[in-house]
Amino acid sequence: NTNGSQTSVTQMYRGVTEEASGINIENADNVIFLYPNPVVDVIYFDSNLEIDKVRVYSELGQLVKEFKPQKNQINISDLKKGIYILKVYVEDQLKSFKFFKN
């Protein structure tokens, strides 16, 4: 953008919007926002839906952790630095995305 206004970089993946500060998953009737990304210790969830469970997979697809989120957050401080896949189970839906652990 050359007019001097600020811009943000956003990538769209089939209803998943990834921004620098987190990931926003939208459907016609629900929204889940997960932040921050990259994450150091805790991933926070902001959603109007109840999250049933969350699974964390290595980049190779191995299950490394499973959670029932407490107070809309999960602690991943024990994970090594790297790229992981987070699968969020909400009602009858499954949402997946990558996150970076610092």
C-alpha positions in Angstrom: 0.0 0.0 0.0 1.6 3.3 -1.1 -0.9 5.8 0.4 0.8 5.7 3.8 -2.0 3.9 5.7 -1.3 0.8 7.7 -2.0 -2.6 6.3 -2.1 -6.1 7.9 -1.2 -9.3 6.3 -4.0 -11.9 6.3 -4.1 -15.3 4.7 -7.4 -17.2 4.0 -7.7 -21.0 4.0 -11.2 -22.4 3.5 -12.8 -20.3 6.3 -9.7 -20.0 8.4 -8.2 -16.5 8.7 -4.6 -16.4 10.0 -3.3 -13.1 11.3 -0.1 -12.2 13.0 -1.7 -12.1 16.5 -3.8 -15.3 16.3 -6.1 -17.4 14.2 -9.8 -16.7 13.6 -12.0 -19.6 12.5 -15.4 -18.6 11.1 -18.5 -20.4 10.0 -22.0 -19.0 9.4 -23.0 -19.5 13.0 -19.8 -19.6 15.0 -16.5 -17.9 15.6 -13.4 -19.3 17.4 -10.4 -17.0 18.0 -7.2 -18.6 19.2 -4.2 -16.5 20.2 -1.3 -15.8 20.3 0.5 -17.4 17.4 3.4 -17.9 17.8 2.8 -19.1 21.4 5.2 -19.4 24.3 3.3 -21.1 27.1 -0.5 -20.7 26.9 -3.0 -20.7 24.0 -6.2 -18.7 24.7 -9.6 -19.4 23.1 -12.3 -16.8 22.6 -15.5 -18.5 21.3 -19.3 -18.4 21.6 -19.2 -22.2 21.5 -18.1 -24.8 24.1 -14.9 -26.5 23.0 -15.2 -30.2 23.7 -11.5 -31.0 23.4 -8.2 -29.9 21.8 -5.5 -32.2 20.5 -2.0 -31.1 19.7 -0.1 -33.1 17.0 3.5 -32.9 15.9 4.3 -31.7 12.5 4.7 -35.5 11.6 1.1 -36.1 12.7 1.8 -37.8 16.1 -0.6 -37.0 19.0 1.5 -35.2 21.7 -1.2 -33.7 24.0 -4.9 -33.8 24.5 -6.9 -31.2 26.6 -10.3 -30.3 27.8 -9.7 -26.5 27.9 -10.0 -25.0 31.3 -11.0 -21.3 31.5 -10.7 -21.1 27.7 -6.9 -21.8 27.7 -4.4 -24.6 27.4 -0.9 -24.7 28.7 1.7 -26.0 26.2 4.8 -24.8 28.1 6.3 -28.4 28.1 6.3 -28.7 24.3 9.6 -28.1 22.5 10.0 -25.2 20.0 8.5 -26.0 16.6 5.5 -26.3 14.4 2.4 -28.1 15.6 -1.1 -28.9 14.4 -4.0 -28.0 16.8 -7.3 -29.8 16.3 -10.2 -28.2 18.0 -13.4 -30.3 18.5 -16.5 -28.0 18.8 -20.0 -29.5 18.9 -20.1 -31.7 15.7 -17.2 -29.9 14.0 -13.4 -30.3 13.8 -11.2 -27.3 13.1 -7.4 -27.7 12.4 -4.6 -25.3 12.0 -0.8 -24.8 12.5 0.7 -22.9 15.3 4.3 -22.1 16.2 5.7 -22.8 19.7 8.6 -20.5 20.7 
